[in-house]
Each structure stands twice: as C-alpha cells, then as structure tokens.
C-alpha cells in the first residue's frame, strides 16, 4: 500500500496541536522527531518532553486528498508556526520491514537475545526470547547491552538478583536463564510490570520472578543488583539502590552518559569498590563490589 508522509517542523508549543490535527485528518500514525539534534536525556518519570524544534511526522494513505489535509493544518494557529515537507513513500510491507530490522544479538560468551520470528542461532546457548514492545529494553540500546554483557560474566547459580527499573524484564529474564535462582523486578511504570510478566512467561521463568511497583517494593539484600535507568534517578535513589546489595554483593548501573560516569562512580564509592568504567558509544556502565 503506498503512503504519503507529511513532515511538519515547528516549535514544541505547537507540536501537540499539529499532532492532533494530523490524527484528526486521518493520519495512520504520528511520530515526533528531534529537528535540531538537541537530545533529551532525562525526563522525569511519567513526563513527556518535546524538543525546542520538533518535527511532527504524519503517515497518510496515498489516496487521501493531501491538499485538504494541508489546508486544515495551515488554518490552525499551530500551522502558522513552522514549515512542512511532503514525501511519497515506496510501497512496502512495513510490518515486515520493521521485523526485518531486529536480529538475534549475542552478549558476552553465553547469552543471546532473540526475536520470536527469527531462528535461534545456537540452541546450546542461553537464549532469551524477546520481541520489541512498549517497555524499554530490547538489547539494541548500548545501556542494555552493557548490562547484559556484565550479567553474562557475573551471574552464578543460586543468586538472588534485583532488577531496579526492570522495563521489559530483559535483564531479569537474562539473569534467570544464566542461572540465578530468583529475581525481584521493580519499576515505576505499570506497563513495564505487565511487559515483564508477559516476557517472563514467554521464557518459562515466570515462577522465579516477583514484580513490584515502588510503593510495594520489599526489603531485602541481594547478591546482584542491576539498575539500567538514568543518571538523575541513580543519584536520587543511591542509598535505596545501595541498600539492596548485600555486603560482598555486586552492583551494575547503566543509563549513564560518558560525562556523568565519574560523578556516579564517585557517589557510589561510598558503599562500593568501583570497577573500571565500561563504555559503549556515548553510554557507560558503572559497577562494583559492596564493602564488607
């Protein structure tokens, strides 16, 4: 099916209104993009932020009267605050195109993350079956990859693991399939709790994982704690996260930019002997062993 794409670049105040107009004029999908390479790294939990210059992309059936769509956009107050571009997209199976972009990925020596529609590369490896979904964590982002590689090296049988900010459950499930006995997952987003439950069931580890929202989180000390969130929460919740690690236990933190890594390492050195900082692209992992 052929498509027409309208790319409307405007300021963040008008972007929501443009999005509403595109939806109201029959757009099959609407996406927000950064128009000026000014990434937003740390929105607060539950906060939705737009860039100062935002491109709103509307995808329309090619049969639509695009002139009428543009007239409605221009007639709105928001439509006077930017510029647009119309693009014709080639006829593709977009679902297949999206699925083809995800491949099995190896992390460390033992661990593979595999989409359900792909063949498993190594039946004898530790294979986590995980499809892209609403909650963060498919293995494609460097922060997740850094944590998966660390888990591959550090998980041993019978360990208790805490996944702080569990997202899709990818780290929790990987820990269990690598040999951990039990995982406690904590996340502020109910959608993440649901995604983690579904993914745990798909990987046959649902009986070994317990999932909690923050107000429900238990008091315990774990052998391993992973927290793949962002530097802001890692600062604010440092005492809480550190308290989950038993003396002699291990901690891995990610979601940290290169410019933030030394600060986070110094903060957590109050409780941990810090390992050399690991980096992939612009992102870092801070890890360490808790003081006895």
C-alpha atoms as a printed R data frame, in Angstrom:
    type eleno elety resid chain resno      x       y      z
1   ATOM     1    CA   UNK     A     1  0.000   0.000  0.000
2   ATOM     2    CA   UNK     A     2  1.527   3.389 -0.978
3   ATOM     3    CA   UNK     A     3  1.811   6.170  1.591
4   ATOM     4    CA   UNK     A     4  2.301   9.931  1.772
5   ATOM     5    CA   UNK     A     5  4.296  11.377  4.631
6   ATOM     6    CA   UNK     A     6  3.906  14.945  5.901
7   ATOM     7    CA   UNK     A     7  6.860  16.247  7.923
8   ATOM     8    CA   UNK     A     8  5.889  19.407  9.804
9   ATOM     9    CA   UNK     A     9  8.712  21.183 11.666
10  ATOM    10    CA   UNK     A    10  7.597  23.602 14.354
11  ATOM    11    CA   UNK     A    11  8.297  24.598 17.956
12  ATOM    12    CA   UNK     A    12  7.433  22.394 20.928
13  ATOM    13    CA   UNK     A    13  4.402  24.515 21.890
14  ATOM    14    CA   UNK     A    14  2.727  23.884 18.517
15  ATOM    15    CA   UNK     A    15  3.829  20.253 18.058
16  ATOM    16    CA   UNK     A    16  0.996  18.712 20.090
17  ATOM    17    CA   UNK     A    17 -1.618  20.700 18.183
18  ATOM    18    CA   UNK     A    18 -0.098  19.676 14.832
19  ATOM    19    CA   UNK     A    19 -0.166  16.051 16.002
20  ATOM    20    CA   UNK     A    20 -3.849  16.377 16.939
21  ATOM    21    CA   UNK     A    21 -4.652  17.883 13.536
22  ATOM    22    CA   UNK     A    22 -2.823  15.073 11.731
23  ATOM    23    CA   UNK     A    23 -4.728  12.459 13.705
24  ATOM    24    CA   UNK     A    24 -7.972  14.297 13.036
25  ATOM    25    CA   UNK     A    25 -7.304  14.400  9.292
26  ATOM    26    CA   UNK     A    26 -6.768  10.646  9.020
27  ATOM    27    CA   UNK     A    27 -3.079  10.025  9.695
28  ATOM    28    CA   UNK     A    28 -2.446   6.315 10.237
29  ATOM    29    CA   UNK     A    29  0.491   7.146 12.509
30  ATOM    30    CA   UNK     A    30  2.059  10.269 14.014
31  ATOM    31    CA   UNK     A    31  5.655  10.478 15.273
32  ATOM    32    CA   UNK     A    32  7.690  13.219 16.992
33  ATOM    33    CA   UNK     A    33 11.331  13.696 15.944
34  ATOM    34    CA   UNK     A    34 14.161  15.935 17.132
35  ATOM    35    CA   UNK     A    35 14.556  18.622 14.442
36  ATOM    36    CA   UNK     A    36 17.782  20.192 15.704
37  ATOM    37    CA   UNK     A    37 19.918  17.480 17.304
38  ATOM    38    CA   UNK     A    38 19.147  18.536 20.871
39  ATOM    39    CA   UNK     A    39 18.512  15.199 22.638
40  ATOM    40    CA   UNK     A    40 16.500  14.986 25.852
41  ATOM    41    CA   UNK     A    41 18.308  12.607 28.176
42  ATOM    42    CA   UNK     A    42 16.446  12.652 31.450
43  ATOM    43    CA   UNK     A    43 12.703  13.336 31.562
44  ATOM    44    CA   UNK     A    44 11.178  12.797 34.972
45  ATOM    45    CA   UNK     A    45  9.169   9.590 35.446
46  ATOM    46    CA   UNK     A    46  5.845   9.929 33.639
47  ATOM    47    CA   UNK     A    47  6.933  13.171 31.947
48  ATOM    48    CA   UNK     A    48  6.661  13.580 28.159
49  ATOM    49    CA   UNK     A    49  9.004  16.213 26.765
50  ATOM    50    CA   UNK     A    50  9.374  17.641 23.273
51  ATOM    51    CA   UNK     A    51 12.375  19.337 21.711
52  ATOM    52    CA   UNK     A    52 12.536  23.114 21.172
53  ATOM    53    CA   UNK     A    53 12.434  22.349 17.438
54  ATOM    54    CA   UNK     A    54 10.235  19.320 16.787
55  ATOM    55    CA   UNK     A    55  9.316  17.586 13.535
56  ATOM    56    CA   UNK     A    56  5.873  16.002 13.585
57  ATOM    57    CA   UNK     A    57  5.604  13.214 11.017
58  ATOM    58    CA   UNK     A    58  2.165  12.112  9.807
59  ATOM    59    CA   UNK     A    59  1.742   8.984  7.684
60  ATOM    60    CA   UNK     A    60 -1.268   9.025  5.325
61  ATOM    61    CA   UNK     A    61 -2.838   6.640  2.842
62  ATOM    62    CA   UNK     A    62 -1.776   7.879 -0.607
63  ATOM    63    CA   UNK     A    63 -5.441   8.019 -1.675
64  ATOM    64    CA   UNK     A    64 -6.171  10.848  0.761
65  ATOM    65    CA   UNK     A    65 -6.711  14.384 -0.521
66  ATOM    66    CA   UNK     A    66 -3.467  15.778  0.870
67  ATOM    67    CA   UNK     A    67 -4.350  19.340 -0.201
68  ATOM    68    CA   UNK     A    68 -7.316  19.297  2.188
69  ATOM    69    CA   UNK     A    69 -5.096  17.952  4.949
70  ATOM    70    CA   UNK     A    70 -2.639  20.808  4.431
71  ATOM    71    CA   UNK     A    71 -5.419  23.415  4.304
72  ATOM    72    CA   UNK     A    72 -6.655  22.264  7.711
73  ATOM    73    CA   UNK     A    73 -3.141  22.329  9.127
74  ATOM    74    CA   UNK     A    74 -2.470  25.832  7.769
75  ATOM    75    CA   UNK     A    75 -5.818  27.114  9.032
76  ATOM    76    CA   UNK     A    76 -4.906  26.286 12.625
77  ATOM    77    CA   UNK     A    77 -2.875  28.678 14.756
78  ATOM    78    CA   UNK     A    78 -0.239  25.998 15.162
79  ATOM    79    CA   UNK     A    79  0.008  25.633 11.394
80  ATOM    80    CA   UNK     A    80  1.375  29.160 11.130
81  ATOM    81    CA   UNK     A    81  4.429  28.311 13.253
82  ATOM    82    CA   UNK     A    82  6.641  26.208 11.040
83  ATOM    83    CA   UNK     A    83  7.182  24.626  7.650
84  ATOM    84    CA   UNK     A    84  6.254  21.331  6.060
85  ATOM    85    CA   UNK     A    85  7.532  18.844  3.524
86  ATOM    86    CA   UNK     A    86  5.559  16.168  1.665
87  ATOM    87    CA   UNK     A    87  7.215  12.860  0.796
88  ATOM    88    CA   UNK     A    88  5.952   9.883 -1.174
89  ATOM    89    CA   UNK     A    89  6.975   6.571  0.342
90  ATOM    90    CA   UNK     A    90  7.522   3.478 -1.726
91  ATOM    91    CA   UNK     A    91  5.049   0.640 -1.358
92  ATOM    92    CA   UNK     A    92  6.466  -1.757  1.252
93  ATOM    93    CA   UNK     A    93  5.281  -4.295  3.728
94  ATOM    94    CA   UNK     A    94  6.050  -2.009  6.668
95  ATOM    95    CA   UNK     A    95  5.385  -4.684  9.283
96  ATOM    96    CA   UNK     A    96  7.884  -6.970  7.556
97  ATOM    97    CA   UNK     A    97 10.303  -4.065  7.147
98  ATOM    98    CA   UNK     A    98 10.113  -3.410 10.902
99  ATOM    99    CA   UNK     A    99 10.501  -7.084 11.771
100 ATOM   100    CA   UNK     A   100 13.497  -7.452  9.463
101 ATOM   101    CA   UNK     A   101 15.359  -4.765 11.403
102 ATOM   102    CA   UNK     A   102 15.554  -6.947 14.528
103 ATOM   103    CA   UNK     A   103 18.045  -9.809 14.592
104 ATOM   104    CA   UNK     A   104 19.344 -12.197 17.266
105 ATOM   105    CA   UNK     A   105 22.150 -10.492 19.198
106 ATOM   106    CA   UNK     A   106 24.917 -12.058 21.281
107 ATOM   107    CA   UNK     A   107 26.084 -10.536 24.567
108 ATOM   108    CA   UNK     A   108 29.185 -11.970 26.192
109 ATOM   109    CA   UNK     A   109 30.029 -15.635 25.731
110 ATOM   110    CA   UNK     A   110 26.758 -17.399 26.567
111 ATOM   111    CA   UNK     A   111 23.822 -15.060 26.057
112 ATOM   112    CA   UNK     A   112 21.632 -14.377 23.011
113 ATOM   113    CA   UNK     A   113 18.557 -12.140 22.751
114 ATOM   114    CA   UNK     A   114 16.281 -13.493 20.010
115 ATOM   115    CA   UNK     A   115 13.083 -12.078 18.441
116 ATOM   116    CA   UNK     A   116 10.386 -14.761 18.281
117 ATOM   117    CA   UNK     A   117 10.143 -14.662 14.473
118 ATOM   118    CA   UNK     A   118 13.865 -15.395 13.969
119 ATOM   119    CA   UNK     A   119 15.674 -18.738 14.065
120 ATOM   120    CA   UNK     A   120 17.797 -19.290 17.188
121 ATOM   121    CA   UNK     A   121 21.468 -19.155 16.097
122 ATOM   122    CA   UNK     A   122 22.737 -21.527 18.817
123 ATOM   123    CA   UNK     A   123 20.384 -23.990 20.509
124 ATOM   124    CA   UNK     A   124 23.021 -24.679 23.169
125 ATOM   125    CA   UNK     A   125 23.427 -21.036 24.168
126 ATOM   126    CA   UNK     A   126 21.413 -19.151 26.800
127 ATOM   127    CA   UNK     A   127 18.579 -17.809 24.638
128 ATOM   128    CA   UNK     A   128 16.167 -15.111 25.795
129 ATOM   129    CA   UNK     A   129 13.142 -14.767 23.522
130 ATOM   130    CA   UNK     A   130 12.113 -11.110 23.485
131 ATOM   131    CA   UNK     A   131 10.141  -9.019 20.986
132 ATOM   132    CA   UNK     A   132 10.162  -5.204 20.831
133 ATOM   133    CA   UNK     A   133  7.282  -3.769 22.856
134 ATOM   134    CA   UNK     A   134  6.039  -0.792 24.834
135 ATOM   135    CA   UNK     A   135  8.509  -1.078 27.712
136 ATOM   136    CA   UNK     A   136 12.166  -0.121 27.395
137 ATOM   137    CA   UNK     A   137 14.692  -2.878 26.795
138 ATOM   138    CA   UNK     A   138 15.266  -4.990 23.680
139 ATOM   139    CA   UNK     A   139 19.057  -5.237 23.762
140 ATOM   140    CA   UNK     A   140 19.543  -2.786 20.907
141 ATOM   141    CA   UNK     A   141 20.452   0.174 23.136
142 ATOM   142    CA   UNK     A   142 24.059   0.338 24.414
143 ATOM   143    CA   UNK     A   143 22.923   0.723 28.034
144 ATOM   144    CA   UNK     A   144 21.050  -2.587 27.900
145 ATOM   145    CA   UNK     A   145 23.903  -4.269 26.069
146 ATOM   146    CA   UNK     A   146 26.417  -3.150 28.687
147 ATOM   147    CA   UNK     A   147 24.290  -4.703 31.440
148 ATOM   148    CA   UNK     A   148 23.702  -7.949 29.531
149 ATOM   149    CA   UNK     A   149 27.435  -8.438 28.981
150 ATOM   150    CA   UNK     A   150 28.065  -7.792 32.677
151 ATOM   151    CA   UNK     A   151 25.386 -10.304 33.711
152 ATOM   152    CA   UNK     A   152 26.898 -12.905 31.392
153 ATOM   153    CA   UNK     A   153 30.160 -12.644 33.352
154 ATOM   154    CA   UNK     A   154 28.775 -12.284 36.861
155 ATOM   155    CA   UNK     A   155 25.706 -14.497 37.298
156 ATOM   156    CA   UNK     A   156 26.305 -17.767 39.139
157 ATOM   157    CA   UNK     A   157 23.812 -20.404 40.336
158 ATOM   158    CA   UNK     A   158 21.508 -19.766 43.311
159 ATOM   159    CA   UNK     A   159 21.890 -15.981 43.319
160 ATOM   160    CA   UNK     A   160 19.148 -13.530 44.281
161 ATOM   161    CA   UNK     A   161 19.040 -10.626 41.808
162 ATOM   162    CA   UNK     A   162 17.256  -7.256 41.937
163 ATOM   163    CA   UNK     A   163 16.466  -5.546 38.629
164 ATOM   164    CA   UNK     A   164 15.788  -1.925 39.615
165 ATOM   165    CA   UNK     A   165 13.841  -0.327 36.760
166 ATOM   166    CA   UNK     A   166 13.048  -3.623 35.048
167 ATOM   167    CA   UNK     A   167 11.363  -2.217 31.903
168 ATOM   168    CA   UNK     A   168 10.686  -5.125 29.538
169 ATOM   169    CA   UNK     A   169 12.235  -7.574 32.004
170 ATOM   170    CA   UNK     A   170 15.150  -8.290 29.697
171 ATOM   171    CA   UNK     A   171 17.829  -8.114 32.418
172 ATOM   172    CA   UNK     A   172 15.753 -10.055 34.940
173 ATOM   173    CA   UNK     A   173 14.983 -12.821 32.452
174 ATOM   174    CA   UNK     A   174 18.603 -12.962 31.256
175 ATOM   175    CA   UNK     A   175 19.781 -13.314 34.863
176 ATOM   176    CA   UNK     A   176 17.389 -16.224 35.459
177 ATOM   177    CA   UNK     A   177 18.319 -18.016 32.259
178 ATOM   178    CA   UNK     A   178 22.000 -17.536 33.089
179 ATOM   179    CA   UNK     A   179 21.409 -19.410 36.355
180 ATOM   180    CA   UNK     A   180 20.104 -17.004 39.019
181 ATOM   181    CA   UNK     A   181 17.666 -18.618 41.439
182 ATOM   182    CA   UNK     A   182 15.252 -15.705 41.875
183 ATOM   183    CA   UNK     A   183 14.786 -12.146 40.616
184 ATOM   184    CA   UNK     A   184 12.900  -9.226 42.099
185 ATOM   185    CA   UNK     A   185 11.954  -6.624 39.476
186 ATOM   186    CA   UNK     A   186 10.926  -3.070 40.394
187 ATOM   187    CA   UNK     A   187  9.580  -0.395 38.048
188 ATOM   188    CA   UNK     A   188  7.634   2.862 38.344
189 ATOM   189    CA   UNK     A   189  5.602   2.089 35.184
190 ATOM   190    CA   UNK     A   190  2.692  -0.406 35.409
191 ATOM   191    CA   UNK     A   191  3.170  -1.084 31.674
192 ATOM   192    CA   UNK     A   192  6.696  -2.295 32.451
193 ATOM   193    CA   UNK     A   193  5.373  -4.665 35.112
194 ATOM   194    CA   UNK     A   194  2.927  -6.112 32.583
195 ATOM   195    CA   UNK     A   195  5.615  -6.410 29.887
196 ATOM   196    CA   UNK     A   196  7.996  -8.132 32.316
197 ATOM   197    CA   UNK     A   197  5.297 -10.630 33.318
198 ATOM   198    CA   UNK     A   198  4.478 -11.431 29.695
199 ATOM   199    CA   UNK     A   199  8.135 -11.811 28.695
200 ATOM   200    CA   UNK     A   200  8.910 -13.958 31.741
201 ATOM   201    CA   UNK     A   201  6.049 -16.288 30.802
202 ATOM   202    CA   UNK     A   202  7.303 -16.468 27.204
203 ATOM   203    CA   UNK     A   203 10.688 -17.582 28.556
204 ATOM   204    CA   UNK     A   204  9.230 -20.040 31.109
205 ATOM   205    CA   UNK     A   205 10.702 -18.240 34.134
206 ATOM   206    CA   UNK     A   206  7.507 -16.656 35.492
207 ATOM   207    CA   UNK     A   207  7.687 -18.743 38.683
208 ATOM   208    CA   UNK     A   208 11.120 -17.308 39.549
209 ATOM   209    CA   UNK     A   209 10.371 -13.592 39.202
210 ATOM   210    CA   UNK     A   210  8.480 -11.227 41.500
211 ATOM   211    CA   UNK     A   211  7.499  -7.780 40.227
212 ATOM   212    CA   UNK     A   212  6.693  -4.673 42.233
213 ATOM   213    CA   UNK     A   213  5.782  -1.022 41.823
214 ATOM   214    CA   UNK     A   214  7.893   1.291 44.034
215 ATOM   215    CA   UNK     A   215  5.340   1.590 46.844
216 ATOM   216    CA   UNK     A   216  5.214  -2.228 47.038
217 ATOM   217    CA   UNK     A   217  8.945  -2.954 46.867
218 ATOM   218    CA   UNK     A   218 10.221  -5.385 49.503
219 ATOM   219    CA   UNK     A   219 13.091  -5.012 51.938
220 ATOM   220    CA   UNK     A   220 15.900  -7.466 51.143
221 ATOM   221    CA   UNK     A   221 19.594  -7.832 50.349
222 ATOM   222    CA   UNK     A   222 20.586  -9.392 47.029
223 ATOM   223    CA   UNK     A   223 23.721 -10.964 45.587
224 ATOM   224    CA   UNK     A   224 23.385  -8.905 42.401
225 ATOM   225    CA   UNK     A   225 21.632  -5.588 41.678
226 ATOM   226    CA   UNK     A   226 21.295  -4.076 38.208
227 ATOM   227    CA   UNK     A   227 19.793  -0.638 37.571
228 ATOM   228    CA   UNK     A   228 19.575   0.415 33.936
229 ATOM   229    CA   UNK     A   229 17.771   3.732 34.388
230 ATOM   230    CA   UNK     A   230 19.271   7.246 34.087
231 ATOM   231    CA   UNK     A   231 21.822   9.311 35.967
232 ATOM   232    CA   UNK     A   232 19.194  11.509 37.662
233 ATOM   233    CA   UNK     A   233 17.340   8.652 39.390
234 ATOM   234    CA   UNK     A   234 20.630   6.899 40.113
235 ATOM   235    CA   UNK     A   235 21.708   9.985 42.075
236 ATOM   236    CA   UNK     A   236 18.389  10.462 43.870
237 ATOM   237    CA   UNK     A   237 17.943   6.786 44.754
238 ATOM   238    CA   UNK     A   238 21.576   5.956 45.521
239 ATOM   239    CA   UNK     A   239 21.005   4.983 49.168
240 ATOM   240    CA   UNK     A   240 17.983   2.863 48.297
241 ATOM   241    CA   UNK     A   241 19.770   1.051 45.454
242 ATOM   242    CA   UNK     A   242 22.927   0.509 47.507
243 ATOM   243    CA   UNK     A   243 20.884  -0.937 50.374
244 ATOM   244    CA   UNK     A   244 19.608  -3.732 48.116
245 ATOM   245    CA   UNK     A   245 23.135  -5.133 47.725
246 ATOM   246    CA   UNK     A   246 24.410  -7.419 50.476
247 ATOM   247    CA   UNK     A   247 27.986  -6.984 51.763
248 ATOM   248    CA   UNK     A   248 30.274  -8.563 49.170
249 ATOM   249    CA   UNK     A   249 27.481  -8.418 46.567
250 ATOM   250    CA   UNK     A   250 27.793  -6.812 43.156
251 ATOM   251    CA   UNK     A   251 26.153  -3.799 41.509
252 ATOM   252    CA   UNK     A   252 25.874  -2.653 37.881
253 ATOM   253    CA   UNK     A   253 24.470   0.762 36.926
254 ATOM   254    CA   UNK     A   254 23.767   1.968 33.395
255 ATOM   255    CA   UNK     A   255 21.819   4.627 31.523
256 ATOM   256    CA   UNK     A   256 24.760   6.929 32.261
257 ATOM   257    CA   UNK     A   257 26.343   9.289 29.758
258 ATOM   258    CA   UNK     A   258 30.129   9.487 29.486
259 ATOM   259    CA   UNK     A   259 30.047  12.983 31.040
260 ATOM   260    CA   UNK     A   260 28.143  11.642 34.077
261 ATOM   261    CA   UNK     A   261 30.046   8.422 34.737
262 ATOM   262    CA   UNK     A   262 32.801   9.719 37.036
263 ATOM   263    CA   UNK     A   263 30.264  11.549 39.198
264 ATOM   264    CA   UNK     A   264 28.115   8.410 39.585
265 ATOM   265    CA   UNK     A   265 31.171   6.275 40.296
266 ATOM   266    CA   UNK     A   266 32.321   8.702 42.999
267 ATOM   267    CA   UNK     A   267 28.849   8.810 44.554
268 ATOM   268    CA   UNK     A   268 28.553   5.027 44.809
269 ATOM   269    CA   UNK     A   269 32.138   4.599 46.007
270 ATOM   270    CA   UNK     A   270 30.785   5.396 49.498
271 ATOM   271    CA   UNK     A   271 29.444   1.827 49.532
272 ATOM   272    CA   UNK     A   272 31.296   0.008 46.727
273 ATOM   273    CA   UNK     A   273 34.754  -0.750 45.405
274 ATOM   274    CA   UNK     A   274 34.258   0.567 41.870
275 ATOM   275    CA   UNK     A   275 35.450  -1.321 38.784
276 ATOM   276    CA   UNK     A   276 36.902   0.422 35.725
277 ATOM   277    CA   UNK     A   277 34.089   2.232 33.934
278 ATOM   278    CA   UNK     A   278 32.856   0.445 30.790
279 ATOM   279    CA   UNK     A   279 31.763   2.480 27.782
280 ATOM   280    CA   UNK     A   280 29.859   1.794 24.556
281 ATOM   281    CA   UNK     A   281 29.232   4.708 22.197
282 ATOM   282    CA   UNK     A   282 28.241   7.675 24.439
283 ATOM   283    CA   UNK     A   283 26.954   5.472 27.287
284 ATOM   284    CA   UNK     A   284 28.675   3.975 30.312
285 ATOM   285    CA   UNK     A   285 28.283   1.246 32.917
286 ATOM   286    CA   UNK     A   286 29.458   1.750 36.494
287 ATOM   287    CA   UNK     A   287 29.896  -1.448 38.502
288 ATOM   288    CA   UNK     A   288 31.433  -2.523 41.783
289 ATOM   289    CA   UNK     A   289 31.504  -4.807 44.809
290 ATOM   290    CA   UNK     A   290 29.945  -3.720 48.104
291 ATOM   291    CA   UNK     A   291 32.225  -3.157 51.064
292 ATOM   292    CA   UNK     A   292 32.210  -5.926 53.666
